[in-house]
Amino acid sequence: MLHGVQCGQMHPAAKGCSGSARMAEPRDTVVLAYSGGLDTSCILVWLKEQGYTVIAFLANIGQTEDFDAAQKKALALGAKKVYIQDVCREFVEDFIWPAVHANALYEDRYMLGSALARPCIARHLVLIAQEEGARYIAHGATGKGNDQVRFELGCYALCPSIKVIAPWRMPEFYQRFPGRRELMEYAQKHGIPVPVTPKAPWSMDENLMHISYEAGILENPKNRAPLDLYTKTCNPTTSPDVPDELEIEFEKGVPVKVTNTRNGVTHRSALELFVYLNDIASKHGVGRVDIVENRFVGMKSRGIYETPAGTILYHAHLDIEAFTMDREVRKIKQGLSLKFSELVYNGFWYSPECEFLKHCIARSQQAVAGTVHVSVFKGQVYILGRESPHSLYNEELVSMDVQGDYEPADATGFININALRLKEYHRLQSKVSTKQDE
């Protein structure tokens, strides 16, 4: 399992990579973040036209994909080599779990599915570039989006000497291909297989955590998403009429066991339990959001997301955290989580400030342990109960029927002290209002 590749520190392949280091092999080798779609297929051929030797990298990060067909296609288009790597487990443990720790949400609703995947992919792009002696990395992200920033900041942080080629920001590329029609014509001319008609009139990006939909007919925020748009979750109105009830066990803020109390099915490993939660949430239509968000580059965009397992874990972790964490610590942690979400969205996963936040947030999770009982039903996640060996909940202290170690009369002084500030404020306001009325 890879845990980092920062310049000779965390992975052998990164040794010698620094701002002043030189790659061993010829300058014209480029590692392309390849998806098998129209854009990156055309970019592969275009890079070869520019004189580059192209090595394609396709990350299996949980998307629905025919990886064998994608590999054969890349080789047929002239790639010298094609790397296909399954990074699903790494994605869950190294990227999704820190987001669960943080209860990460960007602008209160987006669970950062794409933003978390990009640094994971960037890590492997750099490793392959180092292994192959490539001085260049290329990607097919547009010049208006967030992914260009995320890919490049990740690559530059992990290997400062790398050079990034971003065709959609290069005038010689985007002037040649101002629209989809020109790209399709180029594909046909160079024998690049293309669909007769687009699969959908919008853009999609999928990984183990989520799927996103944007562009095309969705660019008008007023347009309602078609019912057939959603592919990762079923329609909540037609989902099962019987809920699934789950017990989710946490240790140090991370889910370590999921049990379906209806049928006794249990999963323990990180990847298995996450996939299982995806299945359960998908069946009940959980995890859909339709939002207008603020991109890092400065424009607003409309995005529709499905994040099934992430939604269940968000609610369950939020509950066990509130049950076990001191009130004032949690207030500080909430502020850190807000900043963490912003940094991840903007592409600063490998920044010193994000590393600092991850350590701080992880420290806050030491006592976040216990089991949350949830019901998943008709597009919603309902908390049914919780228990923890580290609970700060004192049943006797809070009981309406037992006085416990609490003296009700003490509340009088507490209220009087807190009321003092309010009385003084309104006394001053009354004076100001009287003077203005004169």
Secondary structure as the mmCIF struct_conf table of DSSP 4:
data_model
#
loop_
_struct_conf.conf_type_id
_struct_conf.id
_struct_conf.beg_label_comp_id
_struct_conf.beg_label_asym_id
_struct_conf.beg_label_seq_id
_struct_conf.end_label_comp_id
_struct_conf.end_label_asym_id
_struct_conf.end_label_seq_id
BEND BEND1 GLN A 6 GLN A 6
TURN_TY1_P TURN_TY1_P1 CYS A 7 GLY A 8
BEND BEND2 GLN A 9 MET A 10
HELX_RH_3T_P HELX_RH_3T_P1 PRO A 12 ALA A 14
TURN_TY1_P TURN_TY1_P2 LYS A 15 GLY A 16
BEND BEND3 SER A 18 SER A 18
TURN_TY1_P TURN_TY1_P3 GLY A 19 SER A 20
BEND BEND4 ALA A 24 GLU A 25
TURN_TY1_P TURN_TY1_P4 ARG A 27 ASP A 28
STRN STRN1 THR A 29 ALA A 33
BEND BEND5 GLY A 36 GLY A 37
HELX_RH_AL_P HELX_RH_AL_P1 LEU A 38 GLU A 49
TURN_TY1_P TURN_TY1_P5 GLN A 50 GLY A 51
STRN STRN2 THR A 53 ASN A 60
BEND BEND6 ILE A 61 GLY A 62
HELX_RH_AL_P HELX_RH_AL_P2 PHE A 67 ALA A 76
TURN_TY1_P TURN_TY1_P6 LEU A 77 GLY A 78
BEND BEND7 LYS A 80 LYS A 80
STRN STRN3 LYS A 81 ASP A 86
HELX_RH_AL_P HELX_RH_AL_P3 CYS A 88 GLU A 90
HELX_RH_PI_P HELX_RH_PI_P1 PHE A 91 ILE A 96
HELX_RH_AL_P HELX_RH_AL_P4 TRP A 97 ALA A 102
TURN_TY1_P TURN_TY1_P7 ASN A 103 ASN A 103
STRN STRN4 TYR A 106 TYR A 106
TURN_TY1_P TURN_TY1_P8 GLU A 107 ARG A 109
STRN STRN5 TYR A 110 TYR A 110
HELX_RH_AL_P HELX_RH_AL_P5 GLY A 113 GLU A 132
TURN_TY1_P TURN_TY1_P9 GLY A 133 GLY A 133
BEND BEND8 ARG A 135 ARG A 135
STRN STRN6 TYR A 136 ALA A 138
TURN_TY1_P TURN_TY1_P10 GLY A 143 LYS A 144
BEND BEND9 GLY A 145 ASN A 146
HELX_RH_AL_P HELX_RH_AL_P6 ASP A 147 LEU A 158
TURN_TY1_P TURN_TY1_P11 PRO A 160 SER A 161
STRN STRN7 LYS A 163 ILE A 165
HELX_RH_3T_P HELX_RH_3T_P2 PRO A 167 ARG A 169
HELX_RH_AL_P HELX_RH_AL_P7 PRO A 171 TYR A 174
TURN_TY1_P TURN_TY1_P12 GLN A 175 ARG A 176
BEND BEND10 GLY A 179 GLY A 179
HELX_RH_AL_P HELX_RH_AL_P8 ARG A 180 LYS A 189
TURN_TY1_P TURN_TY1_P13 HIS A 190 GLY A 191
BEND BEND11 VAL A 196 THR A 197
BEND BEND12 LYS A 199 TRP A 202
STRN STRN8 SER A 203 GLU A 206
BEND BEND13 LEU A 208 MET A 209
STRN STRN9 ILE A 211 GLU A 214
BEND BEND14 ALA A 215 ALA A 215
HELX_RH_3T_P HELX_RH_3T_P3 GLY A 216 GLU A 219
BEND BEND15 ASN A 220 ASN A 220
TURN_TY1_P TURN_TY1_P14 PRO A 221 LYS A 222
BEND BEND16 ASN A 223 ASN A 223
HELX_LH_PP_P HELX_LH_PP_P1 ARG A 224 PRO A 226
TURN_TY1_P TURN_TY1_P15 LEU A 227 ASP A 228
BEND BEND17 LYS A 232 THR A 233
HELX_RH_3T_P HELX_RH_3T_P4 PRO A 236 THR A 238
BEND BEND18 SER A 239 SER A 239
BEND BEND19 ASP A 241 VAL A 242
STRN STRN10 ASP A 244 GLU A 251
TURN_TY1_P TURN_TY1_P16 LYS A 252 GLY A 253
STRN STRN11 VAL A 254 ASN A 260
TURN_TY1_P TURN_TY1_P17 THR A 261 ASN A 263
STRN STRN12 THR A 266 HIS A 267
BEND BEND20 SER A 269 SER A 269
HELX_RH_AL_P HELX_RH_AL_P9 ALA A 270 LYS A 283
TURN_TY1_P TURN_TY1_P18 HIS A 284 GLY A 285
STRN STRN13 ARG A 288 ASN A 294
TURN_TY1_P TURN_TY1_P19 PHE A 296 VAL A 297
BEND BEND21 GLY A 298 GLY A 298
STRN STRN14 LYS A 300 GLU A 306
HELX_RH_AL_P HELX_RH_AL_P10 PRO A 308 THR A 324
BEND BEND22 MET A 325 MET A 325
HELX_RH_AL_P HELX_RH_AL_P11 ARG A 327 ASN A 346
TURN_TY1_P TURN_TY1_P20 GLY A 347 GLY A 347
TURN_TY1_P TURN_TY1_P21 TRP A 349 TYR A 350
BEND BEND23 SER A 351 SER A 351
HELX_RH_AL_P HELX_RH_AL_P12 PRO A 352 SER A 364
TURN_TY1_P TURN_TY1_P22 GLN A 365 ALA A 367
STRN STRN15 GLY A 370 PHE A 377
TURN_TY1_P TURN_TY1_P23 LYS A 378 GLY A 379
STRN STRN16 GLN A 380 GLU A 387
TURN_TY1_P TURN_TY1_P24 PRO A 389 HIS A 390
HELX_RH_AL_P HELX_RH_AL_P13 GLU A 395 VAL A 398
BEND BEND24 MET A 400 ASP A 401
BEND BEND25 ASP A 405 ASP A 405
TURN_TY1_P TURN_TY1_P25 PRO A 408 ALA A 409
HELX_RH_AL_P HELX_RH_AL_P14 ASP A 410 ASP A 437
#
